[in-house]
Amino acid sequence: MTTTPDLPRGRVHSIDALRGFDMFWIIGGDMLFRSLFGLSQNPVSQFFYRQLEHVEWGGFHLYDGIFPLFLFIVGLSLPFSLTKRIERGESRADLFKHIAIRTAIIYFIGLVYYGFFDLNFGQLRYGGVLQRIALSYFFASMIVMNTKLRGQIIISGGILLAWWAIIMLIPTPGCGAGSFAPDCNIGEWFDNNIIPGKLHTYGLFTGDSTSVFSTPTATVSAMIGVFAGHWIRSGADDHKKVRGLVAAGIACMVVSRIWGLAFPINKFLWTSTYVLLAGGWSLLLFALFYWVIDVKGHVKWAFPFIVIGMNALTIYVASRFIDFRDLAGIFIHGFAGHTGAFEPVIWAASILAIKWLFLYFLYQHRIFVKA
């Protein structure tokens, strides 16, 4: 088996690589490839350009799978951490304390990310990316810690069905039941009437783009990862594991598309059909990464992603507080202005390179910041 000598041993490297692949798009890969596709106006380039943007309301672009992929990876890690600790007989009280503290830290970092220390709590964003990760991690961990696999499947399926009933059958003030108007639906009403603080709107949606409202189905996005993790830890041979992941991914996507005829795929409401479609893509991506890296042993190509994946939280937060564009500008500010239409590409590539070198420095010094 071919390995990269300085990679940590005893890990499922495809999980770190997939996490890094996901973060690659979040920390600048999206801007790099949008800049590249923006150089041409041909239909193929414009198609991929649009796929690297979120939908304004309903439907699904590939970029809409980035966040649920991260939640999938959060869940994917639980059988390799939490379940192992349960099997070793560790105290459930200690495990709960660990989960609660980790949840609180991630949630608080999310509040800091959106301006907690401004001390203007009326304008603080209480929902958000890190807050959603924290809550989804907490509830997925509680499900894993307190139920067997069968119970986990029943709870996850029950949430998806209950979400359909909540959105489609419960009347929303001023909207009625089953409304999917971007400015008049149960999620928008909840955000504007229940959640305090500032909302972050996107596209046509007038609620928060990562609302606390849809935490239950976001938790199921993590649970799909949990099921994949259980499967990888099972006694099945590697090729059967890959086939199982592929079959599950295709099944999720087919069910999503059929159910979507009656229950729209919608990222902002995190509908059950959106969970299944994004979960299907996540399963297929993980199957590919697991097959190439852990089954076939081709690890070296994924090293740049592993460097990112080992410090995913670090680079996400650092990108908020460190001006990597200014750092990149030290080296390219004179050159970039002479590259014509390629200037946006040069800037995007340079900023991404500076971020990666920052993470590589941390990696080389074995500095891994985890909540």
N, C-alpha and C positions, 0 to 999 in steps of 0.2 A: 504493500500500500504506500503510495506517494504522499508524504506529508511535508509541511513547512516546519523546520526545526524549532522555531521559537513560538509555535502555537501552544496554548495550554492543553495539556493532555487530559484525557478522561471526559471530554465534553463532546456533545453532538455538534460538530462544527457547522452543520447546515443551519442550525437555529441561529447562531451568531451571524452567519453570513446572510441569512434571510432578513434578520433584523437590520443589519447594515445596508442591505439592498434597499429596504424600505426607507431607512433614514437618508440614504443617498438622494432620493427624490425630494425629501422634505428640506434638506439643508442646501439645496442648490442644483441638484440634477435636473429638476423640472425647468428651471430657468435656462440651464445650458441647452437642453434639447429643444425647448421652445424657441430659443434664439436660433438654433440650427435649422429647425423646420420653418422658421419665419423668413429664412433667406430665399425661399422659393414659394411661389404661389400655385404650384401644381396641386391637383386634387389629393394626391397621396400625402404630400407634406402638410397640407392644410388639415387633412383628417387627423394625422397624428398630433398636430398642434392643438386641435380641439380636445383630443383625448387627454392632454396634459393640463386641462383646466377642469374645475368642478362644474357640474351642471348648475344652471341657475335655479332650478326647482326640481322637477321630476326627471326620471330616467337615470342613466348610469354612463359615466365615462370611466376609462381605466384609472384616472387620477382619483376617482371617488372610492377606489379600493385601497388607497394607501393607508388611511387611518384604521379601517377595520382590519387590515392586515397586521397592523401593530398590535391591536387588541388580540387578534388570533395568536400572535407570538407570545403575548403576555400569558394567555391560557396554555399555549403549547409548553411553556416552561414549568407549569405547575406540577405535572406528574413526575418531572425530574427533580423537583425540589420538595414541594409540600407533601406529595404522596409518598415519596421515599422516607421522609421524616415520620410520617404517620406509621408506615410499615416497620420502622425501627422502634416504634413504641414510645416516641417522644410525647411528653405531656401536652394534652390539647390546650390546657391553659397557657402554656408557654408558646404554643403555635399561634393561638389567638392573639396573644400580646404582640408577637412579632408582626402578624398581619396588620393589626390595628395601628401599630407604630409606623409601619411602612406606608400604610394608606394615608395616615395623617401627614407624614413628611412629604409625600408626593403631592397631596392636595394643597398643602401650605406652599410648596414651591410654585405650584400653579397660581396661587393667589399673589405671591411675590412677582411672578412673571407678568401679571396684569396690573401691578402697581399697589400692592398691599401697603408698602411703606410711604405712600402718599398720604395715608391715613384718611382718605376720602372714601369712606366705606359705602356711601350712597352711590358712588360711581365705580365701585369695584366690580369686576366681572367674576361671579361666583361659579359660573359654568366655564368650560374651556377644555382644551386638549388634555392637559395634565390632570385636571379635576376628573375628567371622564375616565382616564386611565386608572386613577386612584380608586374611584368608586367601582369600576368594572372589575378591577383586581380584587377588591375587598369581597364583593358579592360572589364572584366566581370561586374565590378561595373558601368562602363559607359553604358553598354548595359542595365543593370537592372534599372539604374536611368532615362534613356531616352526612354525606350520602355515598352509597356505592355507585358504580357505573350506571346501573339501571335507573336509579333514582335521579342521577344527573341528567340522563336522557329525557326522562319524564318531565322534570322541572323545566328543562330548556324548551322542549316542545310545547309545554303548557304556557310558557311565557310568550312564545310566538303566536299561539292561538289566542291568548288573552289580549295581546296587543292588537290583533285584528279586531277583536270585539270592542275594545276601548275606542279605537279610531273610527270604526265603521258603524257602531251601534249606539254609542253614548252621545246624546245631543250636546253640542257646544254652544254656549250663549252667543247669539248673533249669527251663528253659522249653520246650526242644525247638525245632524249626525252624518258622518262620512264625508265631510267637506275636505277637499284637497286644494282649495284656493290658497295661494301662498300667503295671503294676508288675512285669512279667516279659516282657521283649523284648530283642532284641539291643542296642538303643540304651541302654536302662536299665542292662543289664549292663556295657556298655562304659564308661558314665559313672561307675558306682559302683566299677568294678574297675581301670580304666586311668587315668582322668583324675584328677590330684591336686586338692587344694583344695576349695573350696565349690561346691556345685551350686545352681542356681536352679530349683527345681521350680515347676510351674504346673499348675493343674487336677488331673487324676488322675495325671499322669505323675510318676514318682519319679526320673527322670533329669534332666539339665539341659535347660531349654526351648530353648536355642540351643547345643546340644552341638557340640563339635569333631567328634564322630563323623560328623555328616551334612554335613561340609564338601564332599565330592565333588558331591552333588546340589545344594547351595547354589551351587556354582560353575556348574552348568548353568543355574540361574536367571539368573546373570549372563550366561552365553553366549547365552541367548535374546535378551537385550538387545543383545549383540554382533551377532547376525544381523539384528536390526532396524536397527542402525546401519549395517551394510554395505548394506542395502537402501535406506536413505535416501540414502546416498552414491552410489548407482548412477546410471546415466544414464536411468532410467525417468522418465516425466513424473510430476508431483506427484499427479495423481488415480490413476494406476496404483499409485503407492507406497501411497497410502491404502487402495486396494482390496486390495493384497497384504497389508498389515498386518492388515486385518480378516479376510481369508480365513485367514491363518496363526493368528490368535487363535482363531477359531471351530474350526479343525482341532485345535489343541492341547486345547481344552476338550472336544471330542467324543471324541478319543482318550483323554483322562483319564477321562471318565465310563465309557467302555466298559471300559477296562483296570481301572478302579476296582471293577468287579464281582468281580475276582479279586485285586486288589492295592489294599488300602484307601487312600483319600486321608487322609494323616496329616501334620499340620504338625510334630509333635515328632520324628518319624523322617524328616521331609523326604522322604517317599516320592516316587518318580518320578511317580506320578499327581498328587500335590500340586504338584510342580514344573510339570507341564503345565497344570494347572487355573489356578494363580496366574499362570503365564506367559501363558496365553490372555487373562486379564483385563488383564494389563499391556500386551499388544499392542493390545487394543481401546482401552484408555485412551490409549495413546500415539497411536494412529491418530486419535482424536478431537482430542487436543491439537494434533497436527501439522496436521491439516486446518484447524482453526479458526484457529490462530495463524500458522503458517508458510505455509499455502496460501492461506487467505482473507484473511490480514493483520490479523485482529482481535486485537491484542496488549494494548491498554490494560486490558481486563477482568482479564487474568492478572497485572498488575503486582504485586498483593499476594503472589501465589504466587512470582513471580520474586524478590522481595525475600527471601523465606524460602529459596528454592532456592539463591541465590547464597552463602548462609552456613549451609548445612544442618548441617555438623559443628559449627560454632560454637554454634548454638542447642541442639543435642542435649547437648553437654557443659555449656554454661552452665546449662541447666535442672537439672543435677545439683548445681551448686555455688552458684547464686544463688537466693535465695528470692523468686521472682517473686510469690508469694502475699502476702508481707509488703509488697512494693512496691505491689501493687495495693490492699492494705488501707489504705495511707496515704490513698487517695482515696475508697474506697467503704465503709470499715468502719462508718461511721455510717448510711449510706444503705441498705446491703444488708440489714440486719436488719429493715427495714420493708417488705420486698418479698414477704413470705409465701412461698408455694410457689415463687416465682421466684428466691429467694435463690441456690440452686445455679447457676441460669442466669447471674445477674449476676456471681457470682464467677468462673465459668468464662470468660465473655466478657471480663471485666476482666483476668484473668491472661493470656489469649491476646493481648489488645490491648497489654499492657505488653511482652510478648515481641516482638510485631511492631514496636513503636516502637523497641525496642532494636536490632532488625535493620535497621530503616529508617535509624537513626542511622549504623550501620556502612555501609550502602549509600550514603548521601549523602556520606560521607567516603571512599568507595571503599576500604573496609577489607574485604577478602575473605580469610578464613582458610581455607586449604586445606592438607591434609597433603601 
